[in-house]
Amino acid sequence: MIALGATVAAVAVASLVLALRPSSPVARRLRLVAPIGVARAPRWRGVAAIDLRQSGIGVDPERFLGIKIASGLAVALGVAVTSLVAPLGPAIVALAGYAGFVAPSMVVERRAATRRAEAERAGAVLVERVEALVAAGRPPETALALLMRRASGAALLDRCLRGAHDSYSLGAPLFRTLAARAREERLATLASFAEDLERARDLGTGSLGVIRERRESSRAAERARSLEAASQVEGKLMLVLVLCYLPALILLVVVPLFVGLLEGLFA
């Protein structure tokens, strides 16, 4: 097992050095001038680039792959060292290394999903504000452009709105640009809202009805989410009660009763 631990440590160091090594300037320039129609060789990545960007950890895919390899090998090395005093076996070491390799991807994907959910909820608030301004007499495009410069409380939504507003300041159409940005960030609610406004403007119909319809659907979705969360409270509270009171019940009731039965049998 000592030889296995030394081998794993050597592989970990070598893989970490190779993973963190930056690409050469020649390779970067060749990628820039490569023809668009030429298919590039796909590089395997444990997590999507958009999830890595939206998670907010600030690491590029190449370095994140190095982190995954280092994490897997570090966990495998720790389990291999533990196997010196406990008979774990090579299979447990391999499973631990795989778990350490997969764990960073799971963390990144969970963080990205959480930030997207926060952006979706903040997008519902944005729709409410747009409806209030339009009902007060503001044009939909002016109202949305005004709100895009204000913080929404979700970093992912703020970045999407800021990018769309910058393009709008340069002359790009607001609704179409916002829909494209939202699609890139996987914000389906905001993208469909912008597309509905774009369609209403092209058809010459009233935008206030479209905004109010979107507001009602957002409220219904939030209401359904709240009811689903409330339906899970009972089970979670029951689990907390069982974990808190079951050990005390066993120690104070079951164990003395069992001891009393044993004393009655041997008396």
KETOR-412873 format. One line per 5 residues: number of its first residue (from 1); their letters; for each residue y, z, x of N, C-alpha, C, O. Coordinates in steps of 0.001 Angstrom, whole numbers. Atoms other than C-alpha are relative to their C-alpha. Layout:
<pts>
NUM) a) Y:Z:X:Y:Z:X:Y:Z:X:Y:Z:X  ...
</pts>
This chain:
<pts>
1) mialg) -1209:0:818:0:0:0:1264:0:855:2312:-491:434  -1158:25:-894:2308:539:2971:334:-1441:390:1499:-1835:445  -231:1409:-344:1808:-3093:3977:602:-762:-1184:1452:-1632:-997  -563:652:1187:2527:-4175:380:1471:350:-175:2278:-515:-514  -1395:-399:107:5749:-2160:328:875:-683:1034:1991:-1104:729
6) atvaa) -771:671:-1049:6889:-3626:3640:181:-1486:-315:1250:-2049:-83  -106:1424:366:6122:-7166:2428:1015:-213:-1115:1819:-1143:-1060  -944:110:1112:8044:-6622:-814:1427:196:488:2327:-524:56  -1342:-231:-535:11039:-5232:1102:503:-1204:785:1668:-1581:656  -414:1169:-772:11085:-8218:3478:335:-1177:-905:1312:-1887:-671
11) vavas) -269:1091:952:10875:-10692:585:1300:258:-750:2052:-676:-1027  -1237:-338:709:13682:-8826:-1209:1224:-325:837:2179:-920:337  -1146:263:-871:16033:-9032:1764:200:-1494:192:1327:-1983:124  -121:1444:-218:15266:-12702:2415:492:-711:-1255:1333:-1606:-1171  -429:639:1252:15666:-13660:-1262:1451:303:-313:2180:-561:-801
16) lvlal) -1390:-357:252:18930:-11767:-1547:952:-798:875:2004:-1237:409  -849:785:-900:20372:-13541:1492:69:-1450:-453:1143:-2052:-447  13:1390:447:19291:-16949:197:736:-185:-1319:1386:-1209:-1529  -647:133:1316:20576:-16272:-3339:1511:118:98:2230:-575:-621  -1432:-221:-125:24008:-15078:-2247:685:-978:948:1908:-949:1086
21) rpssp) -597:959:-921:24524:-17874:271:753:-1067:-794:151:-1718:-1648  -761:1007:763:27331:-20147:-1035:-443:-1413:379:-957:-1664:1469  337:1397:-266:26774:-23866:-1340:983:-598:1006:2114:-128:1136  -825:611:-1041:28143:-26105:1409:1130:-806:-626:1002:-1242:-1770  -1091:840:528:31487:-27965:982:-438:-1419:-298:75:-2037:-1230
26) varrl) 478:1366:244:29629:-31283:1215:-719:-88:-1339:-525:-1043:-2092  717:5:1276:27362:-30379:-1696:957:134:-1176:759:-506:-2209  -966:-142:1092:30325:-29276:-3819:760:-1299:-239:993:-1668:-1390  -725:1262:165:32200:-32533:-3166:-895:-1088:-573:-428:-1921:-1350  916:977:562:29116:-34608:-3935:-214:228:-1492:-362:-729:-2252
31) rlvap) 125:-283:1438:28760:-32833:-7288:1239:-458:-759:1145:-875:-1914  -1220:427:682:32393:-33641:-8075:72:-1508:-182:560:-1984:-1207  -101:1464:61:32089:-37365:-7342:-1261:-640:-544:-1361:-1867:-553  1236:578:524:28624:-37799:-8864:282:-733:-1299:1090:-254:-2094  -208:742:1262:28491:-40398:-11672:-432:844:-1187:-1358:1650:-1099
36) igvar) 293:-802:1188:28461:-38957:-15161:-1366:-345:-567:-2078:529:-1061  1259:409:603:25467:-40992:-16261:-1218:420:795:-2331:374:271  1137:-393:-820:23283:-39767:-13392:-413:1409:-379:410:2325:-372  501:-1322:393:21112:-36862:-14493:-163:858:1236:-833:475:2195  120:-923:-1117:21435:-33941:-12176:-1229:872:-184:-1658:1143:-1306
41) aprwr) 1192:-835:70:18468:-31809:-11334:360:1346:-603:1245:2031:-90  -330:-1282:620:18487:-28785:-13640:-381:1167:896:-1424:1160:1550  262:-1213:-776:18694:-25426:-11955:-402:1104:-969:263:1335:-1979  500:-1046:883:16711:-22610:-13488:926:1207:60:1308:1669:1135  -830:-1195:93:18817:-19713:-14698:-588:901:-1071:-1024:434:-2123
46) gvaai) 594:-939:933:17629:-16594:-16426:849:272:-1219:346:822:-2199  -878:-265:1131:20613:-16419:-18753:978:-1167:-126:1335:-1801:867  -916:1112:225:22932:-18971:-20330:1353:283:641:1791:1430:723  -1291:-159:-667:26229:-19601:-18569:1053:561:-952:1915:1337:-538  -995:-501:952:28209:-18931:-21755:-205:1489:-269:769:2220:-451
51) dlrqs) 246:-1433:163:26503:-15550:-22216:490:776:1216:1032:1874:1086  -466:-664:-1212:27266:-14681:-18620:1522:78:29:2085:1080:470  -1463:2:23:30914:-15653:-19081:539:941:-1079:1523:1646:-854  -489:-837:1090:31307:-13863:-22409:-345:1470:168:252:2320:-492  337:-1407:-211:29677:-10672:-21163:1096:762:721:1189:1983:595
56) gigvd) -1116:-643:-669:32734:-9983:-19008:-333:716:1285:460:1540:1740  352:-692:-1235:30896:-8855:-15875:633:-662:1218:665:-62:2292  -718:649:-1093:32755:-11400:-13709:-860:-447:1150:-451:-315:2304  914:469:-1043:29783:-12850:-11790:-411:-1422:-351:-710:-1716:-1508  430:1369:249:28925:-16531:-11389:-1528:-64:-85:-2200:873:347
61) perfl) 1454:60:197:25374:-17744:-12222:-806:142:1286:-1870:760:1275  756:-94:-1249:24298:-18070:-8571:-108:1449:466:-1187:1900:852  38:-1403:-419:25254:-14496:-7720:-790:846:-999:-1450:1808:-607  773:-762:980:23752:-13231:-10961:-1497:-196:212:-2279:737:31  1403:217:-330:20454:-14856:-10037:-412:853:1197:-1518:1393:1228
66) gikia) 291:-887:-1119:20637:-12996:-6744:-123:1450:-426:-964:2184:94  95:-1371:521:21259:-9753:-8640:-1331:215:-701:-1952:1267:-550  1279:-116:696:18203:-10423:-10813:-1158:127:992:-2047:960:815  1076:-56:-991:15988:-11077:-7780:23:1344:722:-1018:1972:918  -95:-1289:-696:17306:-8007:-5967:-441:1143:-893:-1101:2071:-426
71) sglav) 413:-1058:923:16808:-5857:-9076:-1514:36:-172:-2125:1104:-144  1446:34:156:13246:-7040:-9583:-737:503:1221:-1698:1264:1105  668:-436:-1224:12292:-6525:-5961:247:1477:294:-627:2161:826  -278:-1422:-217:14020:-3131:-5798:-877:872:-894:-1402:1894:-451  867:-773:897:12119:-1894:-8845:-1451:-67:467:-2159:940:462
76) algva) 1375:129:-500:8856:-3287:-7475:-216:838:1251:-1274:1443:1425  114:-818:-1214:9527:-1597:-4142:-57:1484:-347:-834:2234:246  34:-1409:403:10264:1723:-5857:-1340:385:-588:-1857:1463:-296  1312:-303:570:7037:1539:-7848:-1078:-44:1071:-2028:738:1031  975:57:-1091:5127:520:-4719:37:1267:838:-1006:1761:1265
81) vtslv) -99:-1268:-732:6465:3588:-2909:-593:1136:-824:-1250:2023:-278  567:-1036:861:5533:5739:-5906:-1517:-69:-14:-2192:951:-153  1454:137:14:2024:4315:-5787:-668:630:1219:-1892:749:1260  587:-693:-1153:1560:6042:-2426:-501:1383:-373:-1426:1901:253  416:-1330:433:1250:9358:-4254:-683:-22:-1354:-1293:974:-1744
86) aplgp) 649:125:1307:0:8104:-7645:-750:-1326:-47:-206:-2348:372  795:1247:30:-2766:5521:-8216:467:-950:-1102:-94:-971:-2198  -540:912:1006:-718:2871:-10016:-674:-1365:42:-1054:-1904:-997  663:1291:-101:-2204:-341:-8681:979:-1154:113:2140:-1025:-276  -892:1160:-177:-797:-3793:-7858:511:-578:-1319:1622:-1104:-1371
91) aival) -439:558:1282:-646:-4837:-11527:1242:710:-517:2156:73:-1040  -1164:-777:450:1793:-2034:-12349:1225:-360:840:2337:-435:318  -1111:397:-871:3925:-3014:-9341:566:-1354:-433:1782:-1541:-480  -460:1326:434:4057:-6636:-10525:728:81:-1343:1755:-571:-1532  -663:-145:1296:4921:-5617:-14093:1362:663:149:2318:280:-526
96) agyag) -1288:-655:-234:7665:-3310:-12834:1011:-966:617:2185:-957:249  -897:998:-575:9112:-6113:-10696:491:-1000:-1026:1655:-1402:-1009  -420:929:1059:9121:-8448:-13687:1002:660:-949:1973:31:-1369  -950:-708:867:10833:-5816:-15834:1364:136:667:2393:-24:10  -1268:-82:-703:13481:-5306:-13173:699:-1342:113:1927:-1400:168
101) fvaps) -596:1334:-54:13998:-9070:-12972:602:-404:-1346:1632:-1077:-1388  -446:403:1329:14411:-9472:-16741:1115:897:-530:1935:455:-1335  -947:-971:563:16508:-6348:-17388:1467:-447:95:2184:-298:-895  -1406:445:-25:19875:-7779:-16142:314:-1086:-1028:1402:-1088:-1603  -236:1039:1015:19497:-10821:-18426:116:606:-1390:956:184:-2185
106) mvver) -62:-652:1303:18839:-8577:-21413:1329:729:-181:1905:717:-1269  -1285:-694:80:21934:-6524:-20613:1140:-980:-246:2014:-733:-1078  -1060:995:152:24120:-9619:-20278:-22:-601:-1402:1023:-732:-2038  81:592:1338:22832:-11177:-23500:441:987:-1079:1085:592:-2051  -419:-1001:983:23357:-7930:-25401:1513:190:24:2141:299:-1029
111) raatr) -1455:-132:-93:26915:-7568:-24085:703:-1200:-600:1706:-1049:-1298  -615:1205:558:27717:-11166:-24978:-113:-15:-1522:845:-374:-2206  160:-33:1456:26293:-10765:-28492:924:1037:-635:1474:804:-1711  -897:-1030:524:28284:-7557:-28989:1444:-477:-22:2167:-233:-988  -1382:499:-45:31529:-9212:-27906:218:-1126:-1005:1308:-1250:-1565
116) raeae) -136:1030:1032:30866:-12185:-30177:86:619:-1394:844:145:-2241  -85:-677:1299:30263:-9835:-33105:1380:631:-200:1932:588:-1299  -1358:-559:94:33553:-8064:-32342:1023:-1105:-288:1956:-909:-1067  -925:1114:241:35317:-11437:-32240:-119:-517:-1432:882:-899:-2038  171:439:1384:33805:-12409:-35600:699:954:-968:1335:513:-1926
121) ragav) -681:-965:870:35069:-9194:-37190:1516:-106:141:2241:-4:-848  -1436:189:-187:38499:-9692:-35641:469:-1312:-617:1616:-1412:-1053  -359:1248:658:38458:-13259:-36958:203:170:-1493:1048:-504:-2081  -215:-284:1418:38108:-11908:-40498:1368:634:-232:2033:339:-1225  -1337:-592:100:41231:-9809:-39913:1076:-1058:195:2120:-1011:-455
126) lverv) -947:1098:-211:43001:-12925:-38610:184:-815:-1279:1301:-1214:-1610  -94:742:1265:42188:-14726:-41865:847:765:-1008:1642:169:-1734  -808:-825:911:43676:-11820:-43831:1490:-130:333:2321:-236:-569  -1404:101:-396:46900:-12042:-41835:566:-1384:-287:1713:-1514:-714  -465:1356:307:47137:-15800:-42198:249:-132:-1501:1239:-738:-1910
131) ealva) -177:79:1456:46685:-15457:-45969:1268:715:-438:1968:235:-1330  -1209:-731:360:49471:-12868:-46156:1255:-797:355:2205:-835:-427  -1170:775:-400:51906:-15077:-44228:165:-1267:-839:1281:-1629:-1212  -85:1218:804:51056:-18224:-46163:417:330:-1431:1196:-405:-2039  -404:-407:1346:51359:-16381:-49479:1472:374:-49:2099:276:-1104
136) agrpp) -1422:-341:-57:54817:-15238:-48338:892:-1218:170:2115:-1097:117  -797:1211:-89:55912:-18845:-47874:-44:-713:1334:578:-1766:1476  100:670:-1297:55060:-19699:-44259:-976:-1176:-71:-1994:-1075:-755  999:1078:-101:53361:-23048:-43551:-1236:482:756:-1116:1303:1665  1228:-487:-660:49706:-22575:-42496:14:-182:1513:-415:708:2247
141) etala) -5:245:-1437:50212:-24143:-39075:947:952:718:615:1463:1788  -956:-925:-613:53279:-22024:-38314:-527:1427:-15:-378:2163:960  536:-1354:101:51591:-18852:-39556:-1112:224:1015:-1151:1260:1679  1096:-152:-952:48481:-19443:-37468:504:-22:1438:14:744:2268  -554:43:-1352:50497:-20361:-34365:705:1304:350:674:1741:1500
146) llmrr) -660:-1284:-241:52501:-17149:-34771:-1014:1100:296:-794:1925:1183  1010:-1043:-201:49372:-14990:-35009:-834:-226:1251:-1413:722:1782  798:278:-1196:47667:-16715:-32086:622:596:1247:-69:756:2254  -656:-610:-1154:50225:-15175:-29718:-117:1521:-2:332:2178:937  123:-1453:105:49390:-11641:-30865:-1435:434:301:-2384:-317:76
151) asgaa) 1330:-521:-327:46486:-9474:-29729:-765:300:-1282:-218:849:-2239  844:-215:1170:43600:-9332:-32179:-925:1203:138:-1552:1608:-842  902:-1119:-211:41675:-6430:-30638:-1347:-390:567:-2135:487:920  1249:495:-581:38786:-8609:-29392:346:-940:1153:1038:-1940:963  -365:781:-1193:39017:-10002:-25870:-484:-1437:-99:213:-2353:338
156) lldrc) 529:1359:112:36826:-13011:-26645:830:-848:-956:1107:-2014:-676  -841:729:949:38891:-14006:-29673:1388:-248:569:1955:-1322:368  -1318:188:-611:42149:-13470:-27789:-11:-1142:1007:939:-1923:1067  87:1092:-972:40999:-15810:-25026:-104:-1352:-699:508:-2326:-261  131:1243:751:39992:-18468:-27558:1331:-404:-631:1724:-1568:-568
161) lrgah) -1280:302:642:43292:-18211:-29437:1059:-372:1026:1880:-1257:785  -991:293:-1030:45326:-18204:-26240:-197:-1406:572:775:-2124:806  253:1351:-494:43627:-21347:-24951:399:-1067:-993:967:-2091:-611  -395:967:1029:44128:-23153:-28269:1519:-79:-140:2074:-1157:-356  -1456:5:120:47775:-22080:-28404:651:-705:1191:1671:-1375:1029
166) dsysl) -536:720:-1165:48389:-23363:-24871:-118:-1511:-193:803:-2264:125  155:1431:273:46965:-26738:-25863:956:-456:-1093:1491:-1563:-1032  -927:345:1085:49063:-26693:-29035:1431:-106:523:2200:-951:66  -1342:70:-589:52191:-26018:-26971:219:-1296:767:1355:-1742:926  -98:1266:-734:51413:-29190:-24990:-80:-1211:-915:-21:-2345:-439
171) gaplf) -4:1113:939:51202:-31296:-28159:-1303:-292:-685:-1366:-1233:-1476  1294:245:642:47545:-31070:-29225:43:509:-1442:779:1452:-1734  49:-494:1389:46766:-30671:-32962:-595:1402:-48:-1601:1681:605  358:-1414:-27:46429:-26988:-33748:-1385:253:-570:-2228:848:102  1253:-325:663:43542:-26849:-36204:-1198:-622:709:-2234:22:878
176) rtlaa) 1111:662:-684:41379:-29376:-34402:-288:634:1354:-1447:789:1740  189:-643:-1302:41955:-27734:-31028:-631:1376:-153:-1513:1749:621  571:-1323:230:41205:-24278:-32412:-1472:-100:-397:-2284:709:50  1403:175:384:37976:-25533:-34024:-865:-333:1209:-1974:185:1340  766:361:-1198:36845:-27089:-30734:-175:1202:920:-1263:1430:1449
181) raree) 96:-1200:-850:37642:-23921:-28773:-975:1012:-584:-1765:1615:143  900:-967:639:35824:-21761:-31304:-1447:-445:91:-2339:387:262  1366:500:-165:32761:-24003:-31158:-506:237:1414:-1673:576:1610  413:-252:-1386:32701:-23687:-27389:-348:1467:224:-1249:1780:1002  247:-1429:-167:32814:-19891:-27676:-1027:541:-996:-1272:1747:-1036
186) rlatl) 1006:-383:995:30182:-19847:-30469:556:939:-1064:-143:1841:-1526  -620:-758:1080:32602:-18359:-32997:-27:-883:-1245:921:-1618:-1524  222:927:1105:31258:-20085:-36083:997:214:-1135:1460:-753:-1740  -903:-280:1117:33494:-18331:-38630:1395:-576:260:1978:-1220:-612  -1319:520:-340:36733:-19192:-36833:-2:-1522:55:967:-2153:-366
191) asfae) 83:1455:-79:35582:-22765:-36190:-15:-632:-1393:686:-1613:-1638  35:550:1354:34739:-23389:-39842:1323:212:-731:1721:-622:-1545  -1310:-243:615:38060:-21821:-40902:1021:-1038:462:1769:-1582:-350  -923:1016:-513:40032:-24145:-38633:-353:-1394:-519:540:-2189:-812  399:1306:535:37994:-27143:-39803:384:-132:-1472:775:-1214:-1910
196) dlera) -427:48:1406:38700:-26244:-43446:1502:-254:-112:1939:-1017:-973  -1445:247:22:42433:-26114:-42719:337:-1429:408:1229:-2052:-169  -214:1382:-425:42272:-29441:-40895:-360:-972:-1126:354:-1947:-1362  414:881:1098:40395:-31025:-43808:986:70:-1159:1301:-952:-1768  -971:-139:1094:42843:-29609:-46370:1297:-734:320:1911:-1320:-572
201) rdlgt) -1218:716:-366:45781:-31035:-44426:-203:-1511:-61:698:-2241:-476  259:1437:55:44146:-34456:-44133:-90:-505:-1439:347:-1616:-1739  156:413:1395:43332:-34556:-47857:1243:273:-831:1335:-193:-1966  -1225:-293:727:46756:-33246:-48874:-158:1050:-1080:678:1138:-1979  202:-1067:975:45337:-30327:-50859:686:1278:475:1137:1367:1617
206) gslgv) -641:-1259:-348:46737:-26803:-50927:-835:815:972:-2036:1001:773  713:-795:-997:45828:-24715:-47917:-190:1444:-441:-1099:2121:42  93:-1403:403:46386:-21385:-49668:-1323:278:-707:-1930:1330:-506  1289:-191:664:43329:-21860:-51866:-1151:43:991:-2080:838:846  1039:0:-1029:41209:-22682:-48832:1:1313:770:-1060:1866:1062
211) irerr) -91:-1250:-750:42486:-19620:-46983:-519:1165:-824:-1229:2029:-310  473:-1091:852:41845:-17341:-49937:-1514:-62:-221:-2180:970:-305  1461:128:125:38347:-18726:-50374:-690:506:1258:-1710:1191:1184  564:-498:-1255:37654:-18064:-46709:148:1512:101:-742:2189:617  -198:-1451:-15:39112:-14567:-47078:-1045:705:-857:-1596:1728:-449
216) essra) 993:-609:883:36797:-13792:-50000:-1397:-57:614:-2162:902:509  1315:89:-644:33754:-15052:-48105:-107:967:1172:-1172:1537:1409  14:-964:-1104:34734:-12931:-45090:-163:1420:-523:-888:2226:61  152:-1321:596:35095:-9889:-47309:-1425:224:-501:-1984:1309:-336  1378:-133:482:31711:-10557:-48899:-973:209:1164:-1899:1014:1060
221) aerar) 869:-175:-1161:30073:-10892:-45469:161:1385:601:-824:2009:996  -223:-1350:-528:31703:-7665:-44267:-595:1052:-928:-1127:2061:-466  591:-937:952:30606:-5910:-47460:-1516:39:136:-2121:1111:84  1447:53:-184:27027:-7096:-46966:-416:690:1297:-1429:1388:1342  321:-662:-1272:27085:-5949:-43337:120:1516:-122:-696:2251:435
226) sleaa) -175:-1440:185:28397:-2523:-44372:-1144:593:-816:-1624:1686:-516  1121:-494:808:25695:-2161:-47032:-1290:30:802:-2101:945:653  1200:5:-839:23017:-3139:-44540:18:1163:991:-1004:1808:1223  -110:-1139:-926:24328:-576:-42038:-205:1318:-732:-827:2234:-194  176:-1236:768:24468:2084:-44775:-1456:211:-396:-1914:1350:-486
231) sqveg) 1405:-146:376:20870:1345:-45787:-864:503:1141:-1957:1018:907  768:-468:-1151:19710:2177:-42264:324:1435:396:-321:1999:1280  -402:-1356:-372:21437:5560:-42151:-1087:1006:-357:-1347:1936:406  998:-971:443:18717:7357:-44105:-1170:87:973:-1619:1180:1321  1107:-13:-948:15949:6300:-41749:379:609:1341:-411:1337:1941
236) klmlv) -437:-576:-1271:17983:7188:-38661:180:1512:-107:-185:2248:810  -159:-1444:183:18886:10610:-40074:-1357:692:-92:-1527:1793:434  1333:-578:82:15227:11246:-40912:-637:100:1380:-1303:1086:1693  535:-47:-1362:14264:10365:-37346:644:1116:804:-40:1810:1556  -688:-1083:-704:16918:12747:-35989:-522:1362:-450:-756:2244:376
241) lvlcy) 506:-1270:512:15709:15547:-38253:-1409:287:501:-1741:1421:847  1374:-205:-484:12100:14989:-37235:0:383:1463:-718:1301:1861  -34:-302:-1431:12935:14982:-33522:611:1361:286:256:2004:1274  -655:-1287:-242:15123:18079:-33853:-836:1177:-497:-933:2197:185  650:-1150:633:13031:20274:-36170:-1510:22:165:-2122:1079:8
246) lpali) 1445:-6:-140:9452:19163:-35553:-494:849:1163:-1461:1589:985  475:-909:-1070:9103:20854:-32120:148:1471:-362:-745:2273:-87  -174:-1406:404:10556:24092:-33505:-1021:393:-1063:-1533:1512:-1034  998:-295:1030:8231:23881:-36537:-1375:209:611:-2120:1096:194  1305:-149:-647:5217:23418:-34286:-81:1323:753:-1102:2007:692
251) llvvv) 24:-1227:-790:6186:26338:-32029:28:1253:-859:-620:2247:-529  -188:-1208:812:7145:28761:-34797:-1030:157:-1114:-1276:1272:-1573  915:-85:1146:4593:27897:-37498:-1417:-410:377:-2367:340:154  1348:520:-226:1690:25771:-36323:-716:764:1096:-1871:1157:934  651:-697:-1117:1023:27450:-32968:-387:1431:-364:-1527:1808:-93
256) plfvg) 443:-1353:406:1079:31079:-34347:-1135:-39:-1019:-2031:804:-974  1086:94:975:-1117:29970:-37270:-1315:-346:680:-2360:201:330  1204:382:-723:-3588:28338:-34900:-525:1164:840:-1733:1397:901  405:-1162:-793:-3603:31393:-32621:-616:1072:-890:-1606:1707:-525  577:-990:939:-4188:33648:-35641:-1370:-400:-472:-2234:463:-622
261) llegl) 1340:441:404:-7135:31538:-36757:-1028:216:1114:-2164:620:866  916:-237:-1117:-8648:31710:-33293:-329:1471:157:-1478:1829:417  283:-1437:-99:-8242:35488:-33196:-911:473:-1118:-1736:1363:-913  915:-381:1088:-9924:35739:-36616:-1412:-462:237:-2360:203:-180  1350:491:-263:-12849:33645:-35447:-713:803:1060:-1921:1016:963
266) fa) 613:-736:-1104:-13448:35640:-32262:71:1509:-175:-373:2256:697  -93:-1447:205:-12723:39055:-33771:-1382:592:-329:-1503:1800:-535
</pts>
